[in-house]
Amino acid sequence: MTVTILQRVRTERDGCDITSTERGGRDITSEEAIRSDVDVTVIVPLHNCRPYLDRCLTSLLIQRVALEVVVVDDGSTDGGDALLDLYASCHRGVIRVVRQEASGGAGRPRNVGLSHARGRYVFFCDADDYLGPQALERMLAMADRNGSDIVLGKIVGHDRKVPISMFKENAERVPLGDSAVYNSLSCFKLFRREMLERHAIRFDETLLVGEDVVFTTHAYCHANVISVVADYDCYHLVARPDGTSIMQRQGSRDPVSWLRMIRRPIELMLAHVRPGDLRDHLLRRHFRMDAFGNLGRPFLEAGEVERKEIAAEVADMCERWLTDGVRERLPAIDRSRIAALQDIDRLVRLAHIESASVRRELTALGWEREREGRLAISGKVALSTLERHDRPEITGGDLALVLRRRHVDPGPSDEVVVPVTGDCAGFTGIVDVTTLSSGIWDVHVSVAFEGVPRLARLGADGEGLIAPPAPRVVGDVVALPYFTHPYGNLSLDIGGHVVAVPGGARLVRARWAAGHRLVLDGEVSVGAVAPAAPAADAVRSLVWRERESSRERREPVTVGAGGTFTASQAMGRLGPGTWDAYLELDLGGPPARFRIEAVPEVIEQPRTWWRGAIRWSVRPYATAGKGRLSTVVRTLGPRTFIRRIVR
């Protein structure tokens, strides 16, 4: 199968006729002169990845860019060299192999690959990972459009954690100081080679772990244009089932070693970036993800002595580099950690608070009878700390309900905090829906543990014993509580954006009036369990919709007491066709339409009249089955009349 794939890709390559197998050094064959138009050099460090090499190289060869692949075999002993030579012989001038003694890490083979690279850009791909078929094509197009120095392509993890904050949307040019790109310090990116050479950006060969963090940090410091491809799965990061990769080995992220390693990229960044907002933004990443990240679950898993070493390393980093600007950018739990660096027991409790899940249960949900538009929400909440670690007694306080409007970045008008009565064992909050603007509001419970707030969605219990209360019309707005699918979280739809508004319009009487007008008298209500009349100004118009063409015609509606309404339509204005009748309401969101229900007994008889030489025929009727008002309008002109007689 491998040979078949190679032959197919080779045919597509059209002209790769020289192979090169190099052994260290810089002795390159005459193919350099031939392949001088390389857009991307893909550098693949290889050490005992025979089971994954086929997939990796095939994913590179199908890229639709002018590329070369430099594979640096770092002393492999698993027989992968034979497969590598096969690929190189089938794709001469595209795949080059450099062999060297095992170095133990990825830094040296990547640096060797850089010394052989000829492309305008370089991309680093580990031999156990692979690229999406259009990855380099999309990233290169982004780079050429913007003159990018670095292009981040979306990373997908296969049993591996991957960064996601910087891949929310494509970005042609993203500022380093006002984005999340610096959160990603892996080297799986497209780099402009000229930038790397001009600033001597290389991997730290003394590091087995974190060498790419140093490299990428240095590159960010010199990048004038950074771009992001977020709408395509570019890089597939794979966990080996046998756990033999460096990052999967036990102890590869030893907290103390990591904290000592991370000083190198921090000092490198500080040497290039002046004090100010940009430096504070970049430092926040290192404190949040590197320093305080090791005070979370890794801190719980460490022994007593190692915990003291971790706290001491973090304290030293804070003393050296923590500025007021960084502190302001940190969440509450990290500010609490800064104050507790000399208190190991409190650091343990804070680690439990951050690592544990918040257990919450909705116990009651319903509208208050005394005051209209007030929804009572009751529940209980607790912290589920990790069982395999010493679990301290942690009690919660400072409870509140928090409502956030969906698809909007929370701000003063898009987040509502509702105070509650009671405690974690049982609380109740009253939501006044009249204070909520139109949209979808997700309900959370906020609880503070030792002054650290935790936020969790509030939903129905696992047995589904609590049903959402019936929709409620408050003034001219409808509020629809519902549980999301499939997670069963509580949300409020103000205005009927995603939840269908229950209700109906019923025809009481239809009659003909002067001018061949069909006058409709009816009643409208909103709700299913206890239907209520909407406000008079909520009833917008009578809408006639033609079935085949979807043409619509609107007429004003007069609204009376108790949801009664009257509307009339000059039927000659509709035109030929079958027209269905709707009543349209404005209930604070998208227009809500109710088909007008009717029974044959209340519908007026058909009517026929002449307008000049044209005969008009109008037949109102109730549809079969559901009984809804529709009207058939037909016209008969002289030609049609004669044609019928002749037949």
C-alpha positions as CSV (number, residue, x, y, z in Angstrom):
1,M,0.0,0.0,0.0
2,T,2.9,2.3,0.8
3,V,4.4,1.9,-2.6
4,T,1.0,2.6,-4.3
5,I,0.6,5.8,-2.4
6,L,4.2,6.8,-3.2
7,Q,3.7,6.1,-6.9
8,R,0.5,8.1,-7.0
9,V,2.0,11.1,-5.2
10,R,5.1,10.9,-7.3
11,T,3.1,11.1,-10.5
12,E,1.4,14.2,-9.2
13,R,4.7,15.7,-8.3
14,D,5.8,15.9,-12.0
15,G,9.5,16.2,-12.1
16,C,11.2,15.3,-8.8
17,D,14.2,13.4,-10.1
18,I,17.0,13.7,-7.6
19,T,17.3,12.1,-4.2
20,S,19.6,13.2,-1.5
21,T,20.8,11.4,1.6
22,E,23.0,13.6,3.7
23,R,25.0,12.7,6.8
24,G,25.3,15.8,9.0
25,G,27.3,18.9,7.8
26,R,26.2,21.1,4.9
27,D,27.3,19.1,1.9
28,I,24.3,19.4,-0.5
29,T,24.1,17.9,-3.9
30,S,23.4,19.8,-7.1
31,E,19.6,19.6,-6.4
32,E,19.9,23.0,-4.6
33,A,20.3,24.6,-8.0
34,I,17.3,22.8,-9.3
35,R,15.0,23.5,-6.4
36,S,15.5,27.2,-5.9
37,D,11.8,28.0,-6.0
38,V,10.8,26.4,-2.7
39,D,8.0,28.1,-0.9
40,V,8.0,26.0,2.3
41,T,10.6,23.8,3.8
42,V,9.0,21.3,6.2
43,I,11.5,20.1,8.9
44,V,10.7,16.7,10.4
45,P,12.9,15.6,13.4
46,L,12.7,11.8,13.5
47,H,13.5,9.4,16.3
48,N,11.9,5.9,16.3
49,C,8.6,6.9,14.8
50,R,8.3,4.1,12.2
51,P,4.6,3.4,12.9
52,Y,3.7,7.0,12.2
53,L,6.1,8.1,9.5
54,D,4.0,6.9,6.6
55,R,1.0,9.0,7.6
56,C,3.2,12.0,8.3
57,L,5.1,12.0,5.0
58,T,2.1,11.3,2.9
59,S,0.3,14.2,4.5
60,L,3.2,16.5,3.5
61,L,3.5,15.2,0.0
62,I,-0.1,16.0,-0.9
63,Q,0.3,19.6,0.1
64,R,-0.4,21.8,-3.0
65,V,2.6,24.2,-2.5
66,A,6.2,24.2,-3.8
67,L,7.8,22.5,-0.9
68,E,10.8,20.4,0.2
69,V,10.8,18.1,3.2
70,V,14.0,17.8,5.3
71,V,13.8,14.8,7.5
72,V,16.5,14.7,10.2
73,D,17.0,11.2,11.4
74,D,18.2,11.6,15.0
75,G,19.7,8.1,15.5
76,S,16.6,6.0,14.9
77,T,16.9,2.3,15.7
78,D,13.4,1.0,14.9
79,G,13.9,0.3,11.2
80,G,12.3,3.5,10.0
81,D,15.4,4.4,7.9
82,A,14.4,1.9,5.2
83,L,11.0,3.5,4.8
84,L,12.6,6.9,4.8
85,D,15.0,5.9,2.0
86,L,12.1,4.6,0.0
87,Y,10.2,7.9,0.2
88,A,13.4,9.8,-0.6
89,S,14.1,7.7,-3.7
90,C,10.5,8.1,-5.0
91,H,10.5,11.8,-4.4
92,R,13.9,13.0,-5.3
93,G,14.4,16.7,-4.8
94,V,11.4,16.9,-2.5
95,I,12.4,14.7,0.4
96,R,15.9,15.0,1.7
97,V,17.3,12.9,4.6
98,V,19.9,14.0,7.0
99,R,21.3,11.4,9.5
100,Q,23.1,12.1,12.7
101,E,23.9,10.6,16.1
102,A,21.0,10.5,18.6
103,S,20.9,13.8,20.5
104,G,18.0,12.9,22.8
105,G,15.8,15.8,22.0
106,A,14.2,17.7,19.1
107,G,16.3,20.9,19.4
108,R,19.4,19.7,17.5
109,P,17.6,17.9,14.6
110,R,15.4,21.0,14.1
111,N,18.4,23.3,14.0
112,V,20.1,20.9,11.6
113,G,17.0,21.0,9.4
114,L,17.0,24.8,9.5
115,S,20.6,24.8,8.3
116,H,19.5,22.9,5.2
117,A,16.3,24.8,4.5
118,R,15.9,26.7,1.3
119,G,12.2,27.7,1.4
120,R,10.9,31.2,1.9
121,Y,9.0,29.8,4.9
122,V,9.7,26.9,7.2
123,F,7.2,24.6,9.0
124,F,8.1,22.2,11.8
125,C,6.2,18.9,11.9
126,D,6.9,16.1,14.3
127,A,7.1,12.6,12.7
128,D,4.2,11.3,14.8
129,D,1.9,14.1,13.8
130,Y,0.4,15.1,10.4
131,L,-1.1,18.0,8.4
132,G,-4.5,18.5,6.9
133,P,-4.5,18.3,3.1
134,Q,-4.9,22.1,2.6
135,A,-2.8,23.2,5.6
136,L,0.2,24.7,3.9
137,E,-1.7,26.0,1.0
138,R,-4.0,28.0,3.3
139,M,-1.2,29.2,5.6
140,L,1.0,30.2,2.7
141,A,-1.8,32.1,1.1
142,M,-2.4,34.0,4.3
143,A,1.3,34.8,4.6
144,D,1.6,36.0,1.0
145,R,-1.5,38.2,1.4
146,N,-0.1,40.0,4.4
147,G,3.6,39.6,4.3
148,S,3.4,37.6,7.5
149,D,6.4,36.6,9.6
150,I,4.4,33.9,11.5
151,V,1.2,32.2,10.6
152,L,-0.6,30.1,13.2
153,G,-2.7,27.2,11.8
154,K,-5.4,25.7,13.9
155,I,-4.2,22.7,15.9
156,V,-6.3,19.7,16.5
157,G,-5.5,17.3,19.4
158,H,-5.9,13.6,19.2
159,D,-5.8,12.6,22.9
160,R,-3.6,15.6,23.4
161,K,-4.5,19.0,24.9
162,V,-4.1,21.9,22.4
163,P,-4.4,25.7,22.6
164,I,-7.7,27.0,21.4
165,S,-8.0,30.7,22.6
166,M,-6.2,32.0,19.5
167,F,-8.2,30.0,17.0
168,K,-11.7,31.6,17.4
169,E,-11.6,33.3,13.9
170,N,-9.2,34.0,11.0
171,A,-7.0,37.0,11.5
172,E,-5.1,38.6,8.6
173,R,-3.0,40.7,11.0
174,V,-3.2,40.2,14.7
175,P,-1.4,42.4,17.2
176,L,0.8,40.5,19.6
177,G,-0.2,42.7,22.6
178,D,-4.0,42.6,22.0
179,S,-4.6,38.9,21.2
180,A,-4.2,35.4,22.5
181,V,-1.5,34.2,20.0
182,Y,1.2,34.3,22.6
183,N,-0.6,31.7,24.5
184,S,0.6,29.2,21.8
185,L,4.4,28.8,22.2
186,S,4.7,25.5,20.3
187,C,6.8,25.6,17.1
188,F,4.0,24.1,14.9
189,K,3.7,27.2,12.8
190,L,4.7,28.8,9.6
191,F,7.8,31.0,10.0
192,R,9.4,33.3,7.5
193,R,12.9,31.9,7.1
194,E,14.5,35.3,6.4
195,M,13.4,36.5,9.8
196,L,14.8,33.4,11.6
197,E,18.2,33.8,9.8
198,R,18.4,37.6,10.3
199,H,17.9,37.3,14.1
200,A,19.7,33.9,14.6
201,I,16.6,32.3,16.0
202,R,17.4,28.7,16.9
203,F,16.3,26.0,19.3
204,D,18.0,25.6,22.6
205,E,19.8,22.2,22.2
206,T,20.4,21.9,25.9
207,L,16.7,21.4,26.7
208,L,14.8,18.2,26.2
209,V,11.5,19.9,27.0
210,G,10.6,23.5,26.3
211,E,13.1,24.0,23.5
212,D,10.3,25.1,21.2
213,V,9.0,27.6,23.8
214,V,12.4,29.4,23.7
215,F,12.4,29.4,19.9
216,T,8.8,30.6,19.4
217,T,9.2,33.3,22.1
218,H,12.2,34.6,20.3
219,A,10.4,34.6,16.9
220,Y,7.4,36.5,18.3
221,C,9.7,39.2,19.5
222,H,10.8,39.9,16.0
223,A,7.6,39.3,14.0
224,N,6.2,42.4,12.4
225,V,3.1,40.6,11.1
226,I,1.3,37.6,12.7
227,S,-1.6,35.9,11.1
228,V,-4.0,33.1,12.1
229,V,-5.8,30.4,10.1
230,A,-8.6,29.3,12.3
231,D,-11.2,27.9,9.9
232,Y,-9.3,24.8,8.9
233,D,-7.7,21.9,10.9
234,C,-4.1,22.5,9.9
235,Y,-2.0,20.5,12.4
236,H,-3.0,17.2,13.9
237,L,-1.2,16.6,17.2
238,V,-1.2,12.9,18.1
239,A,-0.7,11.1,21.3
240,R,1.2,7.9,20.9
241,P,-0.7,4.9,22.3
242,D,2.5,3.6,23.9
243,G,3.3,7.0,25.5
244,T,6.9,7.0,24.2
245,S,7.0,10.6,23.0
246,I,9.1,13.0,25.1
247,M,6.1,15.1,26.2
248,Q,4.2,11.9,27.1
249,R,6.9,10.5,29.3
250,Q,6.4,10.5,33.0
251,G,8.1,13.5,34.5
252,S,8.4,15.4,31.2
253,R,6.5,18.3,32.8
254,D,8.1,18.1,36.2
255,P,6.9,21.3,37.8
256,V,10.2,22.4,39.3
257,S,12.2,21.7,36.1
258,W,9.6,23.5,34.0
259,L,9.6,26.6,36.3
260,R,13.4,26.7,36.0
261,M,13.3,26.2,32.2
262,I,10.7,28.9,31.6
263,R,13.0,31.5,33.0
264,R,15.0,31.3,29.7
265,P,12.1,32.4,27.4
266,I,11.0,35.0,29.9
267,E,14.5,36.6,30.1
268,L,14.7,36.4,26.3
269,M,11.4,38.2,25.9
270,L,12.4,40.8,28.5
271,A,15.6,41.6,26.6
272,H,13.5,42.4,23.5
273,V,10.3,44.1,24.8
274,R,10.4,47.3,26.7
275,P,8.4,47.7,30.0
276,G,4.8,48.6,29.4
277,D,1.5,47.1,28.4
278,L,3.0,44.7,25.8
279,R,5.5,43.3,28.2
280,D,2.8,43.0,30.9
281,H,0.5,41.2,28.5
282,L,3.2,38.7,27.6
283,L,4.3,38.2,31.2
284,R,0.7,37.5,32.2
285,R,0.8,34.5,29.9
286,H,3.9,33.1,31.7
287,F,2.6,33.7,35.1
288,R,-0.9,32.5,34.4
289,M,0.0,29.3,32.4
290,D,3.6,28.5,33.6
291,A,4.0,29.7,37.1
292,F,0.5,29.6,38.6
293,G,-0.5,26.6,36.3
294,N,2.0,24.6,38.4
295,L,0.2,25.6,41.6
296,G,-2.9,23.8,40.4
297,R,-3.2,20.1,39.9
298,P,0.6,19.5,39.6
299,F,0.9,21.1,43.0
300,L,-1.7,18.6,44.5
301,E,0.2,15.6,42.9
302,A,3.6,16.8,44.3
303,G,5.1,15.6,47.6
304,E,5.5,17.8,50.6
305,V,9.1,18.7,49.7
306,E,8.4,19.4,46.1
307,R,5.5,21.6,47.0
308,K,7.9,23.8,48.9
309,E,10.2,23.9,45.9
310,I,7.4,24.8,43.5
311,A,6.2,27.6,45.8
312,A,9.8,28.9,46.2
313,E,10.3,29.0,42.4
314,V,7.0,30.9,41.9
315,A,7.8,33.3,44.7
316,D,11.2,34.1,43.1
317,M,9.5,34.7,39.7
318,C,7.0,37.1,41.4
319,E,9.8,38.9,43.1
320,R,11.7,39.4,39.9
321,W,9.0,40.1,37.3
322,L,5.5,40.6,38.8
323,T,4.4,44.2,38.0
324,D,1.3,46.0,38.9
325,G,0.2,45.7,35.3
326,V,0.6,41.9,35.4
327,R,-1.2,41.7,38.7
328,E,-4.2,43.6,37.3
329,R,-4.5,41.2,34.4
330,L,-4.7,38.1,36.7
331,P,-7.9,36.4,37.9
332,A,-8.9,36.3,41.5
333,I,-7.5,32.9,42.3
334,D,-4.0,33.8,41.1
335,R,-4.0,37.0,43.2
336,S,-5.0,34.9,46.1
337,R,-2.0,32.6,45.4
338,I,0.4,35.5,45.3
339,A,-0.7,36.4,48.9
340,A,-0.4,32.7,50.0
341,L,3.1,31.8,48.6
342,Q,4.4,31.3,52.2
343,D,1.3,29.3,53.2
344,I,1.5,25.8,51.7
345,D,-1.8,24.7,53.3
346,R,-3.7,27.6,51.7
347,L,-2.0,26.9,48.4
348,V,-3.3,23.3,48.6
349,R,-6.8,24.6,49.3
350,L,-6.7,27.0,46.4
351,A,-5.5,24.2,44.1
352,H,-8.4,22.1,45.2
353,I,-10.8,25.0,44.5
354,E,-9.4,25.5,41.0
355,S,-9.2,21.8,40.1
356,A,-12.5,20.6,41.6
357,S,-15.8,20.6,39.8
358,V,-18.8,22.6,41.1
359,R,-21.7,20.2,41.9
360,R,-25.0,22.1,41.5
361,E,-28.6,21.0,41.4
362,L,-31.7,22.9,40.4
363,T,-34.3,22.0,43.0
364,A,-37.3,24.3,42.0
365,L,-38.3,26.6,39.2
366,G,-41.5,28.6,38.8
367,W,-43.3,31.9,38.3
368,E,-44.2,33.9,41.4
369,R,-47.9,34.3,41.9
370,E,-47.7,37.6,43.8
371,R,-45.8,39.6,41.2
372,E,-45.9,39.3,37.5
373,G,-42.7,38.6,35.6
374,R,-40.7,37.2,38.5
375,L,-39.1,33.8,38.1
376,A,-38.1,31.9,41.2
377,I,-35.0,29.7,40.8
378,S,-33.9,27.4,43.7
379,G,-30.9,25.1,44.0
380,K,-28.0,23.9,45.9
381,V,-24.3,23.9,45.2
382,A,-21.1,22.3,46.6
383,L,-17.5,21.7,45.6
384,S,-16.4,18.3,44.5
385,T,-12.7,18.1,45.4
386,L,-10.3,15.5,44.1
387,E,-10.6,12.3,46.1
388,R,-7.1,10.9,45.5
389,H,-5.6,13.9,47.2
390,D,-5.9,15.1,50.8
391,R,-9.2,16.8,50.7
392,P,-9.5,19.8,53.0
393,E,-12.8,21.1,54.4
394,I,-13.8,23.9,52.1
395,T,-17.1,25.8,52.6
396,G,-18.7,28.2,50.1
397,G,-20.2,31.6,50.5
398,D,-21.1,34.8,48.6
399,L,-23.8,33.1,46.5
400,A,-25.5,34.7,43.5
401,L,-27.2,33.9,40.2
402,V,-25.5,35.3,37.2
403,L,-27.4,35.7,33.9
404,R,-25.3,36.2,30.8
405,R,-26.7,37.1,27.4
406,R,-25.4,34.6,24.8
407,H,-23.2,35.5,21.8
408,V,-22.3,38.8,23.4
409,D,-19.1,39.6,25.3
410,P,-20.3,40.2,28.9
411,G,-20.5,43.8,29.7
412,P,-22.5,46.1,32.0
413,S,-25.7,45.6,30.1
414,D,-25.2,41.9,29.1
415,E,-24.6,40.4,32.6
416,V,-27.1,40.5,35.4
417,V,-26.3,39.5,38.9
418,V,-29.3,38.3,41.0
419,P,-28.9,38.1,44.8
420,V,-30.1,35.0,46.5
421,T,-31.4,34.0,49.9
422,G,-30.2,30.9,51.8
423,D,-26.8,29.1,51.5
424,C,-25.1,26.4,49.5
425,A,-27.4,23.8,51.0
426,G,-30.4,25.6,49.6
427,F,-30.7,28.9,47.9
428,T,-33.4,30.9,46.0
429,G,-33.0,33.8,43.6
430,I,-35.8,35.8,42.0
431,V,-35.2,36.9,38.4
432,D,-37.3,39.9,37.2
433,V,-37.6,39.1,33.5
434,T,-38.7,42.7,32.8
435,T,-35.2,43.8,33.4
436,L,-33.7,41.5,30.7
437,S,-33.2,42.8,27.2
438,S,-34.2,40.7,24.2
439,G,-32.0,37.6,23.6
440,I,-30.9,34.3,25.1
441,W,-29.8,34.5,28.8
442,D,-27.9,31.6,30.2
443,V,-28.3,31.0,34.0
444,H,-25.2,30.4,36.1
445,V,-24.6,30.0,39.8
446,S,-21.7,31.9,41.3
447,V,-20.2,30.8,44.6
448,A,-17.0,31.9,46.3
449,F,-14.8,29.4,48.1
450,E,-12.3,31.2,50.4
451,G,-12.8,34.3,48.4
452,V,-12.3,32.7,45.0
453,P,-15.4,32.8,42.8
454,R,-16.4,29.8,40.8
455,L,-19.1,30.0,38.1
456,A,-21.1,27.1,36.8
457,R,-24.2,26.6,34.6
458,L,-27.3,25.8,36.5
459,G,-29.5,23.1,35.1
460,A,-32.1,20.4,35.7
461,D,-31.2,17.4,37.8
462,G,-30.2,14.1,36.1
463,E,-33.6,12.5,36.6
464,G,-35.3,15.3,34.7
465,L,-37.9,15.8,37.5
466,I,-38.1,19.6,37.0
467,A,-40.0,20.9,33.9
468,P,-39.6,24.4,32.6
469,P,-42.5,26.6,33.6
470,A,-44.9,27.8,31.0
471,P,-44.0,30.9,28.9
472,R,-45.1,34.2,30.5
473,V,-46.1,37.4,28.6
474,V,-45.1,40.4,30.6
475,G,-46.4,43.6,28.9
476,D,-45.5,43.1,25.3
477,V,-42.6,40.7,25.8
478,V,-42.7,36.9,26.1
479,A,-40.3,35.1,28.4
480,L,-39.7,31.4,27.8
481,P,-37.6,29.4,30.3
482,Y,-36.2,26.2,28.7
483,F,-33.5,23.6,29.2
484,T,-30.7,23.4,26.6
485,H,-30.1,20.2,24.6
486,P,-28.2,17.9,25.3
487,Y,-26.8,19.3,28.6
488,G,-30.1,20.4,30.2
489,N,-28.8,23.8,31.4
490,L,-31.3,26.5,32.2
491,S,-31.7,29.4,29.9
492,L,-34.3,32.2,29.4
493,D,-35.4,33.1,25.9
494,I,-36.7,36.7,26.0
495,G,-38.6,37.4,22.8
496,G,-38.8,33.9,21.3
497,H,-35.4,33.7,19.5
498,V,-34.9,29.9,19.7
499,V,-38.0,28.6,21.4
500,A,-41.3,28.6,19.5
501,V,-43.8,30.9,21.1
502,P,-46.9,28.9,22.0
503,G,-50.2,30.4,21.4
504,G,-52.8,30.8,18.7
505,A,-55.3,33.0,16.8
506,R,-58.9,31.8,16.4
507,L,-61.4,33.1,13.9
508,V,-64.7,33.9,15.6
509,R,-66.6,35.3,12.5
510,A,-65.9,36.2,8.9
511,R,-68.1,38.5,6.9
512,W,-68.1,40.4,3.6
513,A,-68.1,44.2,3.6
514,A,-68.3,46.9,0.9
515,G,-65.6,46.8,-1.6
516,H,-65.3,43.0,-1.6
517,R,-63.5,43.2,1.7
518,L,-63.3,40.1,3.9
519,V,-63.6,41.2,7.5
520,L,-62.2,38.8,10.2
521,D,-63.1,38.9,13.9
522,G,-61.0,36.7,16.1
523,E,-59.2,36.1,19.4
524,V,-55.5,35.7,20.1
525,S,-53.7,34.4,23.1
526,V,-50.1,33.5,24.0
527,G,-49.1,30.5,26.2
528,A,-50.0,26.8,26.4
529,V,-51.0,26.0,30.0
530,A,-52.7,29.3,30.9
531,P,-53.1,31.3,27.7
532,A,-53.2,35.1,28.2
533,A,-54.1,37.9,25.9
534,P,-51.1,39.9,24.6
535,A,-50.8,43.6,24.9
536,A,-52.7,45.6,22.3
537,D,-49.5,47.0,20.7
538,A,-48.0,43.5,20.5
539,V,-50.4,42.5,17.7
540,R,-48.7,43.8,14.6
541,S,-50.6,42.8,11.5
542,L,-52.7,40.3,9.5
543,V,-50.4,38.6,7.0
544,W,-51.6,36.7,3.8
545,R,-49.0,34.4,2.3
546,E,-49.4,32.9,-1.1
547,R,-48.3,29.2,-1.0
548,E,-46.4,28.8,-4.3
549,S,-44.7,32.2,-4.7
550,S,-44.4,33.0,-0.9
551,R,-45.6,36.5,-1.8
552,E,-47.0,38.3,1.3
553,R,-49.5,41.1,1.9
554,R,-50.0,42.8,5.2
555,E,-53.0,44.6,6.6
556,P,-53.5,46.5,9.9
557,V,-55.3,45.0,12.8
558,T,-57.6,46.6,15.4
559,V,-57.2,45.0,18.9
560,G,-59.9,45.1,21.5
561,A,-60.2,43.9,25.1
562,G,-59.2,40.3,26.1
563,G,-57.2,39.6,23.0
564,T,-60.0,40.2,20.4
565,F,-59.0,41.6,17.1
566,T,-60.6,42.7,13.8
567,A,-58.9,42.9,10.4
568,S,-60.1,43.3,6.9
569,Q,-58.7,42.6,3.5
570,A,-59.7,43.9,0.0
571,M,-59.6,40.5,-1.6
572,G,-59.1,41.9,-5.1
573,R,-55.7,43.1,-4.0
574,L,-54.3,39.7,-3.3
575,G,-54.1,38.4,-6.9
576,P,-54.7,34.9,-8.1
577,G,-53.4,32.0,-5.9
578,T,-54.0,30.2,-2.6
579,W,-53.4,32.5,0.4
580,D,-52.9,31.4,4.0
581,A,-53.8,33.7,6.8
582,Y,-51.5,34.5,9.8
583,L,-51.6,36.9,12.7
584,E,-48.2,38.4,13.4
585,L,-47.1,39.6,16.8
586,D,-44.1,41.5,18.2
587,L,-43.2,39.9,21.5
588,G,-39.8,41.4,22.0
589,G,-37.9,39.2,19.5
590,P,-38.3,37.9,16.0
591,P,-41.9,38.3,14.7
592,A,-44.1,35.5,16.1
593,R,-46.7,34.2,13.6
594,F,-49.8,32.2,14.4
595,R,-51.9,30.6,11.7
596,I,-55.5,31.7,12.1
597,E,-57.6,28.7,13.1
598,A,-61.1,28.4,11.7
599,V,-64.1,26.1,11.5
600,P,-66.3,25.9,8.4
601,E,-69.3,27.3,10.3
602,V,-67.8,30.7,10.8
603,I,-66.4,31.2,7.3
604,E,-68.3,33.4,4.9
605,Q,-69.6,32.0,1.6
606,P,-67.6,32.4,-1.7
607,R,-68.0,35.6,-3.6
608,T,-67.8,36.4,-7.3
609,W,-67.7,39.8,-9.1
610,W,-66.7,41.4,-12.3
611,R,-64.1,44.0,-12.7
612,G,-64.3,45.2,-16.3
613,A,-64.0,42.1,-18.4
614,I,-62.4,40.1,-15.6
615,R,-64.4,37.8,-13.4
616,W,-63.0,37.5,-9.8
617,S,-63.8,34.5,-7.6
618,V,-62.8,34.3,-3.9
619,R,-63.5,31.2,-1.8
620,P,-62.5,31.3,1.9
621,Y,-62.2,27.9,3.5
622,A,-60.9,26.0,6.5
623,T,-58.1,23.6,5.6
624,A,-58.7,19.9,6.1
625,G,-57.3,18.4,9.3
626,K,-56.0,21.3,11.4
627,G,-58.7,23.7,10.3
628,R,-56.9,26.9,9.4
629,L,-58.1,29.9,7.4
630,S,-57.1,30.0,3.7
631,T,-58.5,31.6,0.6
632,V,-58.5,30.7,-3.0
633,V,-58.5,33.7,-5.4
634,R,-59.1,33.1,-9.1
635,T,-59.6,35.4,-12.1
636,L,-61.2,34.6,-15.5
637,G,-60.6,36.9,-18.5
638,P,-62.2,36.8,-22.0
639,R,-59.5,34.7,-23.6
640,T,-59.7,32.1,-20.8
641,F,-63.5,32.2,-21.0
642,I,-63.6,31.6,-24.7
643,R,-60.9,28.9,-24.5
644,R,-63.1,27.0,-22.0
645,I,-66.2,27.3,-24.2
646,V,-64.3,26.0,-27.2
647,R,-63.1,23.0,-25.2
